[in-house]
Amino acid sequence: METRSPAQAYALVAGAILVVLGILGFFYNASFGSGEGTARDAVLGVLDVNGWHNLLHIASGVIGLALVGSYPASRGYAFGMGAIYLVIALFGFAAGNGGEIVNLIPVNTGDNVVHMAIGFAGVAAGFATPASQAPSTV
């Protein structure tokens, strides 16, 4: 039985978590409004979401789940999504607790910490996965 690389494990776990969070978020807020003071609700009282935020979580999660089976693609996903989520966290911290990113995506400190964790985990999984897959011994 072949084991998953760290990047494949990241794509599976992060992808599943993001899809679940995105779907769960729609039960809290499905508004697609924009502008200053964008409508938001806090999932489990912690993570601010709206329809746009939920869609982004679902989309980034589905991409990860789609790439789990490919060694090189999952490594690219880990690096790419890790970097993207780190940038999102920086924008979120700059927007401040209760702010919005590009007047669409509501964020708070909880969101920013989660985005930063997803980002660091992705970059770490990418670095922990060698550029080329070890030859099979089967």
C-alpha positions in Angstrom: 0.0 0.0 0.0 1.4 3.4 -1.0 1.4 6.1 1.6 0.5 9.7 1.0 3.1 12.4 0.8 2.8 15.3 3.3 1.4 17.5 0.5 -1.2 14.9 -0.4 -2.2 14.6 3.3 -2.5 18.4 3.5 -4.6 18.5 0.3 -6.9 15.9 1.8 -7.2 17.3 5.3 -7.2 21.0 4.4 -9.6 20.4 1.5 -12.1 18.5 3.6 -12.0 21.0 6.4 -12.4 24.0 4.0 -15.4 22.3 2.3 -17.1 21.5 5.6 -16.5 25.0 6.9 -17.8 26.5 3.7 -21.0 24.4 3.7 -21.5 25.0 7.5 -21.0 28.8 6.9 -24.0 28.9 4.6 -26.2 27.9 7.6 -25.0 31.0 9.4 -24.9 33.6 6.6 -25.6 33.2 2.9 -25.6 36.9 2.0 -23.6 38.0 -1.0 -23.6 41.7 -0.1 -20.6 43.9 -0.5 -19.2 47.2 0.7 -18.3 48.7 4.1 -20.1 46.8 6.9 -20.7 43.7 4.8 -23.3 41.4 6.4 -21.7 38.6 8.5 -22.4 36.0 11.1 -19.9 34.0 13.2 -19.7 30.3 12.6 -19.7 28.6 16.0 -19.4 32.2 17.4 -15.8 32.4 16.2 -15.3 32.8 12.4 -17.0 35.6 10.5 -18.5 34.5 7.2 -20.8 35.5 4.4 -21.7 33.9 1.0 -18.5 35.0 -0.6 -16.3 33.7 2.2 -18.2 30.4 2.1 -17.7 30.0 -1.6 -14.0 30.7 -1.4 -13.6 28.1 1.3 -15.6 25.5 -0.7 -13.7 26.3 -3.9 -10.2 26.1 -2.4 -11.2 22.9 -0.5 -12.6 21.2 -3.6 -9.4 22.0 -5.5 -7.4 20.3 -2.8 -9.7 17.2 -2.8 -9.4 17.0 -6.6 -5.6 17.0 -6.4 -5.1 14.5 -3.6 -4.3 11.7 -6.0 -1.5 13.5 -7.8 1.8 13.7 -6.1 3.2 16.7 -8.0 -0.2 18.5 -8.2 -0.8 18.1 -4.5 2.7 19.6 -3.8 1.9 22.5 -6.0 -1.5 22.9 -4.2 0.3 22.9 -0.8 2.7 25.6 -1.8 0.2 27.6 -3.7 -2.7 27.5 -1.3 -0.3 27.9 1.6 1.1 31.1 0.1 -2.4 32.4 -0.8 -3.8 31.8 2.7 -0.8 33.5 4.2 -1.4 36.6 2.0 -5.1 36.4 2.9 -4.2 36.3 6.6 -1.9 39.4 6.2 -4.7 41.3 4.4 -7.1 40.2 7.2 -4.8 41.4 9.9 -4.4 44.7 8.0 -8.2 45.0 7.7 -8.6 44.5 11.4 -11.0 42.6 13.6 -14.4 43.0 12.1 -13.1 44.3 8.8 -13.5 43.2 5.2 -11.0 42.1 2.5 -11.8 44.0 -0.7 -15.2 45.0 0.8 -16.4 41.4 0.2 -14.9 39.0 2.6 -15.6 39.6 6.3 -12.8 38.7 8.6 -12.0 38.8 12.3 -9.0 37.7 14.4 -10.3 34.1 14.5 -10.5 34.0 10.7 -7.0 35.4 10.4 -5.5 32.9 12.8 -7.2 30.0 10.9 -6.1 31.4 7.5 -2.5 31.7 8.9 -2.5 28.2 10.2 -3.8 26.8 6.8 -1.1 28.9 5.1 1.8 27.7 7.3 0.7 24.1 7.2 0.5 24.2 3.4 4.0 25.7 3.0 5.4 23.2 5.5 3.7 20.3 3.7 5.1 21.5 0.4 8.6 21.7 1.8 8.2 18.3 3.5 7.4 16.7 0.2 10.3 16.0 -2.1 10.1 17.5 -5.6 10.1 14.0 -7.2 8.3 11.0 -5.9 10.4 8.1 -4.7 10.3 5.1 -7.1 7.9 2.4 -6.2 9.3 -0.8 -4.7 6.3 -2.9 -5.6 
